[in-house]
Amino acid sequence: MLSDRTQTIRASIKDVQNSLLIAVALVVMVIFIFLRSFWATIIPAITVPLALVGTFAILYVLNYSLDNLSLMGLTIAVGFVVDDAVVVIENIVRHIGGRPEPHGGGAQRSR
């Protein structure tokens, strides 16, 4: 055997697993620190892993394989999910709490 590429592929998979775990942990930690709400923290702690499980289920049903390109795409997609989760939860908490819109947002009221 001239070359063995399984070592680099296994290292890539381990790196993606670490990145995904760190992303989920950071989301939960940031939401808990800034919002200080148990329920607002539980929501992304459940939805982000469920999104990952759903993605792997669809990949399995469609008989797709995991290669380096699909792992990179999955990591980027998790970044989008994480970003959207933080923004949505922050807006929900703001609207429930009755906080005003940030400066520059929304329509101007006439006096």
Disulfide bonds with the S-S distance in Angstrom:
none
